[in-house]
Amino acid sequence: MPMRDFEKETQLRVKWIKDIVTDTHAKGIIFGNSGGKDSALVGILCKMACENTTGIILPCQSNRNFTVDKTDGESLAKQFGIDCRFVDITPIKVAFEHALKEIDNPLALANVNPRIRMTVLYALAQQNGCLVAGTGNRSEITMGYFTKWGDGACDFNPIADLTAGEVIKYLKYFNAPAEIITKAPSAGLWDGQTDEQEMGITYAQLDGYILSGKADDEIKAKIEKAYAQTAHKRRMPLWYGY
């Protein structure tokens, strides 16, 4: 694959975001500032396109959320002049667990976190006449590695065509904080959790297949199985009569 021209890419993406904000008569943009790579790139691009861009830091239970992720999210906001707001959603999660004590599936409970974040982002967006920017990259979307109606919910996503590796190169182009670029990708759903460990595949393997269509049989089978099983996440609900 040819090397991306990030200067040209930036011009195109910024214009695309500006057009969306103008066409929808939105007053600004809100995004979840997780302290991770994808949200960092989305925040940078959105700020370039719209002065009224706010990143919301939304920690929940996980120690990493309240320490390294919060610090990195604040560093990004400071470097690029992005408005930053902190909302601890732990009490909401605790109330959910109390109301539905019968739910003991760890993954089902973990997926509540991004769905609460989505609810908060959309509440703030509606209150302020803003749009919600999505932060999922092409690699995650291919594997279905996002929560349906959680971090997968947004009004627009300016990085959906970029693989995880391309996001890193793009962040280096912007000279984003090194701590964000180098730390292990994690949804931060629980302490010690990493994307690659949970998916059972490295981003290098995944990106290699996405960009070249080539991989050993085991890796190829794993990716294609995940893609097929998560197809429902990448389309709108099935509506009878439509």
Accessible surface in RSA format (square Angstrom, percent):
REM  Atomic radii and reference values for relative SASA: ProtOr
REM  Chains: A
REM  Algorithm: Lee & Richards
REM  Probe-radius: 1.40
REM  Slices: 20
REM RES _ NUM      All-atoms   Total-Side   Main-Chain    Non-polar    All polar
REM                ABS   REL    ABS   REL    ABS   REL    ABS   REL    ABS   REL
RES MET A   1   157.52  81.6  81.32  53.8  76.20 181.4  61.56  52.3  95.96 127.1
RES PRO A   2   113.91  83.0  92.03  83.9  21.88  79.5 103.83  85.7  10.08  62.7
RES MET A   3   138.46  71.7 106.33  70.4  32.13  76.5  95.06  80.8  43.40  57.5
RES ARG A   4    57.23  24.0  44.14  22.5  13.09  31.2  19.39  26.5  37.84  22.9
RES ASP A   5    85.17  59.7  72.67  72.3  12.50  29.6  35.54  83.6  49.64  49.5
RES PHE A   6    16.13   8.1  12.00   7.4   4.14  10.8  12.00   7.3   4.14  11.8
RES GLU A   7   106.78  61.3 104.83  79.3   1.95   4.6  25.96  50.2  80.82  66.0
RES LYS A   8   121.99  59.5 120.75  74.1   1.24   3.0  64.06  57.7  57.94  61.7
RES GLU A   9    30.50  17.5  30.50  23.1   0.00   0.0   3.10   6.0  27.40  22.4
RES THR A  10     9.98   7.1   9.98  10.1   0.00   0.0   9.98  13.4   0.00   0.0
RES GLN A  11   114.79  64.2 102.81  75.1  11.98  28.5  43.69  93.0  71.10  53.9
RES LEU A  12   105.63  58.8  99.66  71.3   5.97  15.0 100.42  70.5   5.22  14.0
RES ARG A  13    23.18   9.7  21.75  11.1   1.43   3.4  13.78  18.8   9.40   5.7
RES VAL A  14    16.37  10.8  16.37  14.8   0.00   0.0  16.37  14.2   0.00   0.0
RES LYS A  15   124.68  60.8 123.21  75.6   1.47   3.5  93.95  84.6  30.73  32.7
RES TRP A  16   111.32  44.7 108.87  52.7   2.45   5.8  84.50  45.1  26.82  43.5
RES ILE A  17     0.00   0.0   0.00   0.0   0.00   0.0   0.00   0.0   0.00   0.0
RES LYS A  18    99.59  48.6  97.32  59.7   2.27   5.4  45.53  41.0  54.06  57.6
RES ASP A  19    57.55  40.3  56.81  56.5   0.74   1.7  18.00  42.4  39.54  39.4
RES ILE A  20    35.22  20.0  32.78  24.4   2.44   5.9  35.22  25.4   0.00   0.0
RES VAL A  21    20.07  13.2  19.66  17.8   0.40   1.0  19.66  17.1   0.40   1.1
RES THR A  22    95.07  67.6  85.52  86.7   9.55  22.8  66.95  89.9  28.12  42.5
RES ASP A  23   107.33  75.2  81.94  81.6  25.39  60.0  29.42  69.2  77.91  77.7
RES THR A  24    72.39  51.5  45.52  46.1  26.88  64.1  52.09  70.0  20.30  30.7
RES HIS A  25   161.59  88.3 133.31  92.7  28.29  72.4  96.02  99.0  65.57  76.3
RES ALA A  26    20.38  18.7   2.03   3.1  18.35  41.7   5.71   8.0  14.67  38.9
RES LYS A  27   153.87  75.1 133.80  82.1  20.07  47.8  85.55  77.0  68.32  72.8
RES GLY A  28     0.00   0.0   0.00   N/A   0.00   0.0   0.00   0.0   0.00   0.0
RES ILE A  29     0.55   0.3   0.00   0.0   0.55   1.3   0.00   0.0   0.55   1.5
RES ILE A  30     6.95   4.0   6.95   5.2   0.00   0.0   6.95   5.0   0.00   0.0
RES PHE A  31     0.00   0.0   0.00   0.0   0.00   0.0   0.00   0.0   0.00   0.0
RES GLY A  32    17.64  21.8   0.00   N/A  17.64  21.8  13.35  36.6   4.29   9.6
RES ASN A  33     1.14   0.8   0.24   0.2   0.90   2.2   0.28   0.7   0.86   0.8
RES SER A  34    68.21  57.6  52.50  70.1  15.72  36.2  52.65 112.1  15.56  21.8
RES GLY A  35     0.99   1.2   0.00   N/A   0.99   1.2   0.99   2.7   0.00   0.0
RES GLY A  36    18.99  23.4   0.00   N/A  18.99  23.4  18.86  51.8   0.13   0.3
RES LYS A  37    23.74  11.6  19.25  11.8   4.49  10.7  17.73  16.0   6.01   6.4
RES ASP A  38    21.92  15.4  20.09  20.0   1.83   4.3   7.10  16.7  14.81  14.8
RES SER A  39     3.31   2.8   2.12   2.8   1.19   2.7   1.92   4.1   1.39   1.9
RES ALA A  40     0.47   0.4   0.47   0.7   0.00   0.0   0.47   0.7   0.00   0.0
RES LEU A  41     0.00   0.0   0.00   0.0   0.00   0.0   0.00   0.0   0.00   0.0
RES VAL A  42     0.00   0.0   0.00   0.0   0.00   0.0   0.00   0.0   0.00   0.0
RES GLY A  43     0.00   0.0   0.00   N/A   0.00   0.0   0.00   0.0   0.00   0.0
RES ILE A  44     2.41   1.4   1.82   1.4   0.59   1.4   2.07   1.5   0.34   0.9
RES LEU A  45     0.00   0.0   0.00   0.0   0.00   0.0   0.00   0.0   0.00   0.0
RES CYS A  46     0.00   0.0   0.00   0.0   0.00   0.0   0.00   0.0   0.00   0.0
RES LYS A  47    34.61  16.9  27.91  17.1   6.71  16.0  22.04  19.8  12.58  13.4
RES MET A  48    95.01  49.2  66.82  44.2  28.19  67.1  73.02  62.1  21.99  29.1
RES ALA A  49    13.49  12.4   0.00   0.0  13.49  30.7   0.67   0.9  12.83  34.0
RES CYS A  50    15.88  12.0  10.49  11.7   5.40  12.7   6.20  15.7   9.69  10.4
RES GLU A  51   134.50  77.2 123.12  93.1  11.38  27.1  66.71 129.0  67.79  55.3
RES ASN A  52    65.75  45.3  60.50  58.5   5.24  12.6  25.58  61.6  40.16  38.8
RES THR A  53     0.00   0.0   0.00   0.0   0.00   0.0   0.00   0.0   0.00   0.0
RES THR A  54    26.85  19.1  26.85  27.2   0.00   0.0  13.40  18.0  13.45  20.3
RES GLY A  55     0.08   0.1   0.00   N/A   0.08   0.1   0.08   0.2   0.00   0.0
RES ILE A  56     2.67   1.5   1.87   1.4   0.80   1.9   1.87   1.3   0.80   2.2
RES ILE A  57     6.82   3.9   6.82   5.1   0.00   0.0   6.82   4.9   0.00   0.0
RES LEU A  58    10.37   5.8   2.71   1.9   7.66  19.2   3.68   2.6   6.70  18.0
RES PRO A  59     2.61   1.9   0.08   0.1   2.53   9.2   2.37   2.0   0.24   1.5
RES CYS A  60     0.00   0.0   0.00   0.0   0.00   0.0   0.00   0.0   0.00   0.0
RES GLN A  61    76.92  43.0  48.11  35.2  28.80  68.6  28.05  59.7  48.86  37.1
RES SER A  62     5.62   4.7   0.09   0.1   5.53  12.7   5.20  11.1   0.42   0.6
RES ASN A  63    91.23  62.9  87.35  84.4   3.87   9.3  22.33  53.8  68.89  66.6
RES ARG A  64    48.71  20.4  46.48  23.7   2.22   5.3  23.91  32.7  24.80  15.0
RES ASN A  65     9.92   6.8   8.45   8.2   1.46   3.5   1.87   4.5   8.04   7.8
RES PHE A  66    70.86  35.5  56.33  34.9  14.53  37.8  56.33  34.2  14.53  41.6
RES THR A  67    65.20  46.4  58.03  58.8   7.17  17.1  59.84  80.4   5.36   8.1
RES VAL A  68    62.92  41.4  56.98  51.6   5.95  14.3  62.45  54.3   0.47   1.3
RES ASP A  69    12.54   8.8  12.09  12.0   0.45   1.1   5.04  11.9   7.51   7.5
RES LYS A  70    56.12  27.4  56.09  34.4   0.03   0.1  24.66  22.2  31.46  33.5
RES THR A  71    78.27  55.7  77.82  78.9   0.45   1.1  51.98  69.8  26.29  39.7
RES ASP A  72     6.30   4.4   6.26   6.2   0.05   0.1   0.05   0.1   6.26   6.2
RES GLY A  73     0.00   0.0   0.00   N/A   0.00   0.0   0.00   0.0   0.00   0.0
RES GLU A  74    72.26  41.5  67.29  50.9   4.98  11.9  28.16  54.5  44.11  36.0
RES SER A  75    45.51  38.5  36.53  48.7   8.98  20.7  18.92  40.3  26.58  37.2
RES LEU A  76     0.68   0.4   0.68   0.5   0.00   0.0   0.68   0.5   0.00   0.0
RES ALA A  77     6.48   6.0   4.73   7.3   1.75   4.0   5.01   7.1   1.47   3.9
RES LYS A  78   183.70  89.6 156.26  95.9  27.43  65.3 109.48  98.5  74.22  79.1
RES GLN A  79    87.11  48.7  51.96  38.0  35.14  83.7  37.32  79.4  49.78  37.8
RES PHE A  80    44.50  22.3  29.24  18.1  15.26  39.7  35.81  21.7   8.69  24.9
RES GLY A  81    45.54  56.2   0.00   N/A  45.54  56.2  36.57 100.3   8.98  20.1
RES ILE A  82     8.48   4.8   0.22   0.2   8.26  19.9   0.79   0.6   7.68  20.9
RES ASP A  83    80.49  56.4  75.31  75.0   5.18  12.2  18.87  44.4  61.62  61.4
RES CYS A  84    57.20  43.3  21.96  24.5  35.23  82.8  16.24  41.1  40.95  44.2
RES ARG A  85   121.68  51.1 116.43  59.4   5.25  12.5  38.32  52.4  83.36  50.5
RES PHE A  86    87.46  43.8  64.87  40.2  22.59  58.8  64.87  39.3  22.59  64.6
RES VAL A  87    34.05  22.4  31.44  28.5   2.61   6.3  34.05  29.6   0.00   0.0
RES ASP A  88    59.40  41.6  42.97  42.8  16.43  38.8  15.77  37.1  43.62  43.5
RES ILE A  89     0.00   0.0   0.00   0.0   0.00   0.0   0.00   0.0   0.00   0.0
RES THR A  90    30.26  21.5  30.26  30.7   0.00   0.0  30.23  40.6   0.03   0.1
RES PRO A  91    85.43  62.3  74.06  67.5  11.37  41.3  80.18  66.2   5.25  32.6
RES ILE A  92    83.24  47.4  78.65  58.6   4.59  11.1  82.24  59.2   1.00   2.7
RES LYS A  93     7.08   3.5   7.08   4.3   0.00   0.0   0.00   0.0   7.08   7.5
RES VAL A  94    76.55  50.4  75.98  68.8   0.57   1.4  75.98  66.0   0.57   1.6
RES ALA A  95    58.70  54.0  49.62  76.6   9.08  20.6  55.39  78.0   3.31   8.8
RES PHE A  96    62.27  31.2  56.17  34.8   6.10  15.9  61.67  37.4   0.60   1.7
RES GLU A  97    54.90  31.5  49.24  37.3   5.65  13.5  21.00  40.6  33.90  27.7
RES HIS A  98   123.09  67.3 114.87  79.8   8.22  21.0  76.23  78.6  46.86  54.5
RES ALA A  99    78.07  71.8  45.63  70.4  32.44  73.8  53.83  75.8  24.24  64.2
RES LEU A 100    63.95  35.6  63.09  45.1   0.86   2.1  63.09  44.3   0.86   2.3
RES LYS A 101   144.45  70.5 117.62  72.2  26.83  63.9 101.66  91.5  42.79  45.6
RES GLU A 102   131.25  75.4 101.00  76.4  30.26  72.0  71.69 138.7  59.56  48.6
RES ILE A 103    53.75  30.6  41.74  31.1  12.02  29.0  46.06  33.2   7.70  20.9
RES ASP A 104   121.36  85.0 102.41 101.9  18.95  44.8  35.81  84.3  85.55  85.3
RES ASN A 105    80.92  55.8  76.63  74.0   4.30  10.3  20.19  48.6  60.73  58.7
RES PRO A 106   107.99  78.7  99.41  90.6   8.58  31.2 103.98  85.8   4.01  24.9
RES LEU A 107    91.43  50.9  89.20  63.8   2.23   5.6  90.35  63.5   1.08   2.9
RES ALA A 108    42.48  39.1  31.05  47.9  11.43  26.0  38.17  53.7   4.31  11.4
RES LEU A 109    35.08  19.5  35.08  25.1   0.00   0.0  35.08  24.6   0.00   0.0
RES ALA A 110     8.06   7.4   4.22   6.5   3.85   8.8   7.69  10.8   0.37   1.0
RES ASN A 111    32.64  22.5  32.64  31.5   0.00   0.0   0.32   0.8  32.31  31.2
RES VAL A 112    13.31   8.8  13.11  11.9   0.20   0.5  13.31  11.6   0.00   0.0
RES ASN A 113     1.05   0.7   1.05   1.0   0.00   0.0   0.00   0.0   1.05   1.0
RES PRO A 114     9.42   6.9   8.32   7.6   1.10   4.0   8.69   7.2   0.73   4.5
RES ARG A 115    90.35  37.9  89.32  45.5   1.03   2.4  37.57  51.3  52.78  32.0
RES ILE A 116    16.42   9.3  14.36  10.7   2.06   5.0  16.31  11.7   0.11   0.3
RES ARG A 117    41.26  17.3  41.26  21.0   0.00   0.0  25.99  35.5  15.28   9.3
RES MET A 118    45.94  23.8  42.68  28.2   3.26   7.8  31.85  27.1  14.09  18.7
RES THR A 119    80.96  57.6  77.25  78.3   3.71   8.8  62.91  84.5  18.05  27.3
RES VAL A 120    21.06  13.9  18.66  16.9   2.40   5.8  21.06  18.3   0.00   0.0
RES LEU A 121    18.00  10.0  18.00  12.9   0.00   0.0  18.00  12.6   0.00   0.0
RES TYR A 122    68.00  31.7  66.21  37.7   1.79   4.7  60.41  45.4   7.60   9.4
RES ALA A 123    59.34  54.6  44.97  69.4  14.38  32.7  53.34  75.1   6.01  15.9
RES LEU A 124    24.87  13.9  24.72  17.7   0.15   0.4  24.87  17.5   0.00   0.0
RES ALA A 125     2.63   2.4   2.54   3.9   0.09   0.2   2.54   3.6   0.09   0.2
RES GLN A 126   157.37  88.0 133.60  97.6  23.77  56.6  47.11 100.3 110.25  83.6
RES GLN A 127   145.43  81.3 116.51  85.1  28.92  68.9  33.98  72.3 111.45  84.5
RES ASN A 128    71.64  49.4  60.60  58.6  11.04  26.6  19.54  47.0  52.11  50.4
RES GLY A 129    31.99  39.5   0.00   N/A  31.99  39.5  28.37  77.9   3.62   8.1
RES CYS A 130    17.26  13.1   4.30   4.8  12.96  30.5   0.20   0.5  17.06  18.4
RES LEU A 131    24.28  13.5  24.28  17.4   0.00   0.0  24.28  17.1   0.00   0.0
RES VAL A 132     2.51   1.7   2.51   2.3   0.00   0.0   2.51   2.2   0.00   0.0
RES ALA A 133     3.55   3.3   0.00   0.0   3.55   8.1   0.00   0.0   3.55   9.4
RES GLY A 134     4.20   5.2   0.00   N/A   4.20   5.2   4.20  11.5   0.00   0.0
RES THR A 135    30.35  21.6  27.01  27.4   3.34   8.0   2.71   3.6  27.64  41.8
RES GLY A 136    15.22  18.8   0.00   N/A  15.22  18.8  13.75  37.7   1.47   3.3
RES ASN A 137     3.73   2.6   3.73   3.6   0.00   0.0   0.00   0.0   3.73   3.6
RES ARG A 138    85.34  35.8  85.34  43.5   0.00   0.0  13.54  18.5  71.81  43.5
RES SER A 139     0.00   0.0   0.00   0.0   0.00   0.0   0.00   0.0   0.00   0.0
RES GLU A 140    24.76  14.2  24.76  18.7   0.00   0.0   1.44   2.8  23.31  19.0
RES ILE A 141    45.77  26.0  45.77  34.1   0.00   0.0  45.77  33.0   0.00   0.0
RES THR A 142    22.02  15.7  21.05  21.3   0.97   2.3  11.88  16.0  10.14  15.3
RES MET A 143    13.78   7.1   7.13   4.7   6.65  15.8   7.13   6.1   6.65   8.8
RES GLY A 144     3.71   4.6   0.00   N/A   3.71   4.6   0.00   0.0   3.71   8.3
RES TYR A 145    38.44  17.9  31.70  18.0   6.74  17.5  35.05  26.3   3.38   4.2
RES PHE A 146    31.58  15.8  19.73  12.2  11.85  30.8  28.39  17.2   3.19   9.1
RES THR A 147     9.77   7.0   7.02   7.1   2.75   6.6   3.13   4.2   6.64  10.0
RES LYS A 148    56.09  27.4  53.97  33.1   2.12   5.0  25.66  23.1  30.43  32.4
RES TRP A 149   120.24  48.3 118.52  57.4   1.72   4.0 100.25  53.5  19.99  32.4
RES GLY A 150     1.57   1.9   0.00   N/A   1.57   1.9   0.00   0.0   1.57   3.5
RES ASP A 151    73.85  51.7  54.76  54.5  19.09  45.1  36.12  85.0  37.73  37.6
RES GLY A 152    38.06  46.9   0.00   N/A  38.06  46.9  11.93  32.7  26.13  58.5
RES ALA A 153    23.07  21.2  10.44  16.1  12.63  28.7  16.45  23.2   6.62  17.5
RES CYS A 154    44.75  33.9  17.48  19.5  27.27  64.1   0.00   0.0  44.75  48.3
RES ASP A 155    69.50  48.7  35.02  34.9  34.48  81.5  11.21  26.4  58.30  58.1
RES PHE A 156    11.95   6.0   3.07   1.9   8.88  23.1  11.95   7.2   0.00   0.0
RES ASN A 157    32.55  22.4  19.70  19.0  12.85  30.9  10.82  26.1  21.73  21.0
RES PRO A 158     3.96   2.9   0.00   0.0   3.96  14.4   2.50   2.1   1.46   9.1
RES ILE A 159     0.00   0.0   0.00   0.0   0.00   0.0   0.00   0.0   0.00   0.0
RES ALA A 160    39.24  36.1  30.89  47.7   8.34  19.0  31.12  43.8   8.12  21.5
RES ASP A 161    64.13  44.9  58.80  58.5   5.32  12.6  42.96 101.1  21.16  21.1
RES LEU A 162     0.00   0.0   0.00   0.0   0.00   0.0   0.00   0.0   0.00   0.0
RES THR A 163     0.90   0.6   0.90   0.9   0.00   0.0   0.00   0.0   0.90   1.4
RES ALA A 164    11.67  10.7  10.24  15.8   1.43   3.2  10.95  15.4   0.71   1.9
RES GLY A 165    26.51  32.7   0.00   N/A  26.51  32.7  25.16  69.0   1.35   3.0
RES GLU A 166    17.78  10.2  17.25  13.1   0.53   1.3   9.29  18.0   8.49   6.9
RES VAL A 167     0.83   0.5   0.83   0.7   0.00   0.0   0.83   0.7   0.00   0.0
RES ILE A 168    50.33  28.6  50.33  37.5   0.00   0.0  50.33  36.2   0.00   0.0
RES LYS A 169   103.33  50.4  98.54  60.5   4.79  11.4  53.93  48.5  49.39  52.6
RES TYR A 170     0.00   0.0   0.00   0.0   0.00   0.0   0.00   0.0   0.00   0.0
RES LEU A 171     0.00   0.0   0.00   0.0   0.00   0.0   0.00   0.0   0.00   0.0
RES LYS A 172   129.61  63.2 110.81  68.0  18.80  44.8  60.75  54.7  68.86  73.4
RES TYR A 173   105.28  49.2  72.87  41.5  32.41  84.3  61.94  46.5  43.34  53.4
RES PHE A 174    32.27  16.1  19.71  12.2  12.56  32.7  23.66  14.3   8.61  24.6
RES ASN A 175   115.62  79.7 110.64 106.9   4.98  12.0  26.38  63.5  89.25  86.3
RES ALA A 176     5.51   5.1   0.00   0.0   5.51  12.5   0.00   0.0   5.51  14.6
RES PRO A 177    15.82  11.5   7.03   6.4   8.79  32.0  15.82  13.1   0.00   0.0
RES ALA A 178    63.46  58.4  57.71  89.1   5.75  13.1  58.68  82.6   4.78  12.7
RES GLU A 179   105.70  60.7 100.37  75.9   5.34  12.7  49.89  96.5  55.82  45.6
RES ILE A 180     0.11   0.1   0.11   0.1   0.00   0.0   0.11   0.1   0.00   0.0
RES ILE A 181    19.89  11.3  15.16  11.3   4.72  11.4  15.16  10.9   4.72  12.8
RES THR A 182   109.26  77.7  76.02  77.1  33.25  79.2  66.48  89.3  42.78  64.7
RES LYS A 183    33.39  16.3  22.99  14.1  10.40  24.8  32.05  28.9   1.34   1.4
RES ALA A 184    54.08  49.7  42.34  65.3  11.74  26.7  47.54  67.0   6.54  17.3
RES PRO A 185    42.67  31.1  35.19  32.1   7.48  27.2  42.48  35.1   0.19   1.2
RES SER A 186    26.92  22.7   0.06   0.1  26.86  61.9   0.93   2.0  25.99  36.4
RES ALA A 187    47.26  43.5  21.71  33.5  25.55  58.1  33.96  47.8  13.30  35.2
RES GLY A 188     1.02   1.3   0.00   N/A   1.02   1.3   1.02   2.8   0.00   0.0
RES LEU A 189    22.96  12.8  12.95   9.3  10.01  25.2  12.95   9.1  10.01  26.9
RES TRP A 190   109.67  44.0 104.57  50.6   5.10  12.0  89.87  47.9  19.80  32.1
RES ASP A 191    86.71  60.7  64.39  64.1  22.31  52.8  35.52  83.6  51.19  51.0
RES GLY A 192    68.29  84.2   0.00   N/A  68.29  84.2  43.73 120.0  24.56  55.0
RES GLN A 193     4.80   2.7   1.55   1.1   3.26   7.8   2.00   4.3   2.80   2.1
RES THR A 194    39.34  28.0  39.03  39.6   0.30   0.7  33.45  44.9   5.89   8.9
RES ASP A 195     6.55   4.6   6.55   6.5   0.00   0.0   0.00   0.0   6.55   6.5
RES GLU A 196    60.74  34.9  57.27  43.3   3.48   8.3  12.51  24.2  48.23  39.4
RES GLN A 197   137.80  77.1 110.57  80.8  27.22  64.8  46.97 100.0  90.82  68.9
RES GLU A 198    69.74  40.0  36.56  27.7  33.18  79.0  31.22  60.4  38.52  31.4
RES MET A 199    22.57  11.7   3.25   2.2  19.31  46.0  10.23   8.7  12.33  16.3
RES GLY A 200    39.62  48.9   0.00   N/A  39.62  48.9  29.44  80.8  10.19  22.8
RES ILE A 201     6.31   3.6   0.00   0.0   6.31  15.2   4.80   3.5   1.51   4.1
RES THR A 202    54.94  39.1  54.94  55.7   0.00   0.0  53.06  71.3   1.88   2.8
RES TYR A 203    17.15   8.0  17.13   9.7   0.02   0.0  16.43  12.3   0.72   0.9
RES ALA A 204    82.11  75.5  60.89  94.0  21.22  48.3  70.04  98.6  12.06  32.0
RES GLN A 205    76.47  42.8  65.73  48.0  10.74  25.6  29.55  62.9  46.92  35.6
RES LEU A 206     0.00   0.0   0.00   0.0   0.00   0.0   0.00   0.0   0.00   0.0
RES ASP A 207    13.07   9.2  13.07  13.0   0.00   0.0  10.26  24.2   2.81   2.8
RES GLY A 208    32.58  40.2   0.00   N/A  32.58  40.2  32.04  87.9   0.54   1.2
RES TYR A 209    37.86  17.7  36.09  20.5   1.78   4.6  18.17  13.7  19.70  24.3
RES ILE A 210    27.64  15.7   5.99   4.5  21.65  52.2  11.28   8.1  16.36  44.4
RES LEU A 211    51.65  28.8  35.34  25.3  16.31  41.0  37.54  26.4  14.12  38.0
RES SER A 212    66.58  56.3  37.55  50.1  29.03  66.9  42.11  89.7  24.48  34.3
RES GLY A 213    47.00  58.0   0.00   N/A  47.00  58.0  26.85  73.7  20.15  45.1
RES LYS A 214   162.57  79.3 150.89  92.6  11.68  27.8  97.53  87.8  65.04  69.3
RES ALA A 215    38.40  35.3   4.45   6.9  33.95  77.2  19.64  27.7  18.76  49.7
RES ASP A 216    92.91  65.1  74.41  74.1  18.50  43.7  49.45 116.4  43.46  43.3
RES ASP A 217   123.03  86.2 115.26 114.7   7.77  18.4  39.39  92.7  83.64  83.4
RES GLU A 218   125.36  72.0 114.18  86.4  11.18  26.6  44.71  86.5  80.64  65.8
RES ILE A 219    17.64  10.0  17.64  13.1   0.00   0.0  17.64  12.7   0.00   0.0
RES LYS A 220    84.12  41.0  84.12  51.6   0.00   0.0  28.15  25.3  55.97  59.6
RES ALA A 221    60.18  55.3  50.43  77.8   9.76  22.2  56.75  79.9   3.44   9.1
RES LYS A 222    74.85  36.5  66.97  41.1   7.88  18.8  45.37  40.8  29.48  31.4
RES ILE A 223     1.60   0.9   1.60   1.2   0.00   0.0   1.60   1.2   0.00   0.0
RES GLU A 224    77.69  44.6  71.40  54.0   6.29  15.0  31.42  60.8  46.27  37.8
RES LYS A 225   131.55  64.2 123.29  75.6   8.26  19.7  72.90  65.6  58.65  62.5
RES ALA A 226    18.19  16.7  14.15  21.8   4.03   9.2  17.86  25.1   0.33   0.9
RES TYR A 227   114.01  53.2 114.01  64.9   0.00   0.0  69.80  52.5  44.21  54.5
RES ALA A 228    70.30  64.6  49.55  76.5  20.75  47.2  55.28  77.9  15.01  39.8
RES GLN A 229   114.98  64.3  92.12  67.3  22.87  54.4  40.28  85.7  74.70  56.7
RES THR A 230    20.23  14.4  20.23  20.5   0.00   0.0  20.23  27.2   0.00   0.0
RES ALA A 231    32.50  29.9  30.30  46.8   2.20   5.0  30.57  43.1   1.93   5.1
RES HIS A 232    75.69  41.4  72.94  50.7   2.75   7.0  54.27  55.9  21.42  24.9
RES LYS A 233    55.41  27.0  37.67  23.1  17.74  42.2  16.33  14.7  39.08  41.6
RES ARG A 234    68.75  28.9  30.89  15.7  37.86  90.1  36.12  49.4  32.63  19.8
RES ARG A 235   127.55  53.6 110.77  56.5  16.78  40.0  54.68  74.7  72.87  44.2
RES MET A 236   131.42  68.1 122.83  81.3   8.59  20.4  93.37  79.4  38.04  50.4
RES PRO A 237    58.43  42.6  38.31  34.9  20.12  73.1  49.09  40.5   9.33  58.0
RES LEU A 238   151.47  84.4 122.73  87.8  28.74  72.3 125.09  87.8  26.39  71.0
RES TRP A 239   147.78  59.3 131.91  63.8  15.87  37.3 123.82  66.0  23.96  38.9
RES TYR A 240   224.20 104.7 193.90 110.3  30.30  78.8 153.32 115.2  70.88  87.4
RES GLY A 241    73.91  91.1   0.00   N/A  73.91  91.1  35.09  96.3  38.82  86.9
RES TYR A 242   218.22 101.9 146.28  83.2  71.94 187.2 134.18 100.8  84.04 103.6
END  Absolute sums over single chains surface
CHAIN  1 A    12672.3      10173.7       2498.6       7537.6       5134.7
END  Absolute sums over all chains
TOTAL         12672.3      10173.7       2498.6       7537.6       5134.7
